[in-house]
Amino acid sequence: MPLPETTKASAQFIDRDFQSDSTGNYRLSIQLRLNGFSFAQIDRISKKVLSIEDFHVPLMLGEESVYQNEKVNLRLEKVLNEKQLNLQLFKSVHFVFDNPFFVLLPSLLMDANSSLDYLKQIHQIPENFIVKSDELRFLEATNVYALYAPLYYNLADYFPRFTLKHASSVFIQQMALSQKMRKGTSVFVEVGDLTMHILVFKDEKLEFSNTFAFKEKEDFIYFILLVYNQLNLNPESTPLYFSGQIDRSSPLYAIAYQYIGVLDFIDINASGLVFGKEIPETVGLKYTLLTQAVLCE
């Protein structure tokens, strides 16, 4: 498979306080998804988000789609080689894998030897995938997931020490903290380019967690209303909080506004992260999982 011709970021945000020779003071986060990857560097003391870079990898269609993960792997390798980051000096490195191959299990029922079997009951796991898990102690649950092995080992070769999380683990943990400031039932929706993750908390108890693929805005609102209906939630009074690739000008927001009575965005500042003029909260909100992964150690 030929290497991509360009490694130019599709989006880039650099804070005025960013210093490329100060990586010893920074936490590095890398989010991997089917259509690309993103980098964030965050000051370990001030928790200020200093840089965000997003690299888009166009989806392969038809029979070639089975090579999509390898295409992302090749593009990432090229970017890492070109960036020449001082990889040894980062205070911490965090990998966030964002794919639909995960399942939440009660920790009491978790058997590490059966991890793949748990996944196969729900997902058709592709070849060349390995199984990992995140323990969510605050929920007494374990998140079991699969990820593309060559991509994982490629990153492991570059970075001697790292923390690994599935994107759903980051989302669940951070929204659980957010829910502690609320009472009653709340719905949280993290919007990606290809998928949406929906969580429902009743007080501090996780009632629902799932990921859905969508193409059109009608699919988007269908899955949201499906969750409201399945859990007997009132769309007029049960609030929905957005994060990810959505804002008030988005067609996705517009259609949700027609059906959901209480719409808002998560308070990205409540996490403790700091945003400046060059990387405002609106940008941080689009990269919630990427930036908040450094808080999930």
C-alpha positions, -999 to +999 in steps of 0.1 A: +000+000+000+016+034-010+022+060+016-002+090+016+012+119-003+007+145+024+010+146+061-004+181+066-028+184+094-065+190+085-068+212+116-042+228+138-044+250+169-013+263+188-015+284+220+009+313+224+024+297+255+034+265+236+072+258+235+084+229+214+115+224+235+095+220+268+080+185+263+093+175+297+065+196+312+038+184+288+014+155+287+008+141+252-025+126+241-030+107+208-065+096+197-068+070+170-100+065+150-110+048+118-107+080+097-076+095+113-059+106+145-053+136+166-025+149+189-028+172+220-001+186+242-012+198+277+009+215+304+011+192+334+010+220+360-014+246+346-034+220+327-036+244+298-042+229+264-013+241+243-016+224+209-041+203+190-034+187+156-059+167+137-051+144+107-079+131+085-075+099+066-102+095+039-122+063+042-115+035+016-146+021+000-157-013-012-133-042-009-104-019-001-121-008+032-105-038+050-072-019+046-084+013+063-067+006+096-034-001+079-038+031+060-042+050+093-012+031+106+010+041+077-001+078+079+006+079+116+041+064+112+049+090+086+037+119+108+056+106+138+088+104+118+083+139+104+074+156+137+106+143+154+090+147+188+114+142+217+094+112+227+114+103+258+108+135+276+070+138+278+057+138+314+031+112+302+017+098+270-019+087+265-033+066+237-071+067+231-085+041+207-119+051+193-137+022+176-170+003+182-155-029+194-161-027+231-184-042+258-190-032+294-191-059+320-196-061+358-161-065+373-174-094+395-182-114+363-150-105+345-128-134+335-096-122+317-093-155+299-127-150+283-122-114+271-123-123+234-154-145+239-173-115+255-165-094+225-174-120+200-209-123+215-216-088+203-191-079+176-175-095+146-139-089+154-116-084+124-083-102+120-051-087+134-070-073+164-059-077+200-080-075+232-074-050+260-095-038+290-100-008+312-111-012+348-137+014+357-135+011+395-160+038+402-187+018+384-174-016+395-172-024+357-146-034+332-145-022+296-133-049+273-122-038+238-104-048+206-079-027+187-058-031+155-026-048+166-001-033+141-012+002+150-009-005+188+025-021+184+037+007+162+028+033+189+044+011+216+077+010+196+077+048+195+067+055+231+085+035+259+058+044+285+021+052+279-014+049+293-040+031+271-077+038+272-107+031+250-125+063+240-157+050+256-138+046+289-127+082+288-162+094+280-178+073+307-153+084+334-155+121+326-192+122+322-196+103+355-176+131+372-198+157+354-230+140+365-219+143+402-228+180+400-264+171+388-294+153+401-319+131+382-314+117+348-290+131+321-282+120+286-247+126+271-239+123+234-203+124+221-205+131+183-178+118+160-174+119+123-187+084+118-203+074+151-221+087+182-217+074+217-247+078+240-246+076+278-275+078+303-269+085+340-296+084+366-281+103+395-247+087+397-257+053+382-248+045+346-281+033+330-270+030+293-239+031+272-237+023+234-222+035+202-242+039+169-230+045+134-249+072+114-247+089+080-276+113+079-291+137+105-323+116+105-303+086+116-287+107+143-320+118+159-335+084+154-309+067+177-312+095+203-350+091+204-347+053+205-327+056+237-352+080+252-380+056+243-363+025+255-356+040+289-389+058+292-373+092+293-393+123+286-376+142+257-392+174+269-377+174+303-347+150+304-316+171+294-292+161+267-256+173+268-234+173+236-197+171+231-175+163+201-180+173+165-211+194+169-220+230+176-251+252+175-248+258+138-247+221+130-276+204+112-273+177+139-280+203+166-308+218+146-327+185+143-321+176+179-335+210+189-368+200+172-373+169+194-354+175+227-366+201+251-334+207+271-302+209+250-268+220+261-231+213+258-209+199+286-189+224+306-154+216+293-139+239+320-154+218+348-128+191+340-100+215+352-085+219+317-076+255+308-082+271+274-068+303+260-075+327+231-059+305+204-075+273+217-109+284+231-135+262+249-154+257+216-123+240+201-117+220+233-153+208+232-148+192+197-117+173+211-132+163+245-119+127+245-085+137+231-078+163+258-096+147+288-077+114+283-048+129+303-071+132+333-079+095+333-047+080+349 
